[in-house]
Structure formats: structure tokens, C-alpha cells
């Protein structure tokens, strides 16, 4: 699998990005039990997303 970023692609607009993030969040909520502890790395990433979201608003 090629993991390099191709700069020829257009970036998505903010509204589309938010929609994608919301959909991912909804799927995660549906698929994960509320009593399940997140793996440490996933917890770090969720915390980072929350921090960045706070900076934007």
C-alpha cells in the first residue's frame, strides 16, 4: 500500500471534513461499548482531537 501523500489531490472543504469526522465519531460510538476502556494510543488521539477542536471554537 502506497502511504505517500499525493499533493495533486484537492483538499476537502471544512464542511466536508466536519461531516466525515462526525460520521466516524458516530460509527465509533455505535461499535464501542461505553464501558470499554480505549487503548492508550487511541485515547491520546481522541484527546488531541478534542484539544484541537477546542482551539478552533
Secondary structure, 3 states (H helix, E strand, C coil): CCCCCCCCCCCCCHHHHHHHHHHHHHHHHHHCCCCCCCCHHHHHHHHHHHHHHHHHC
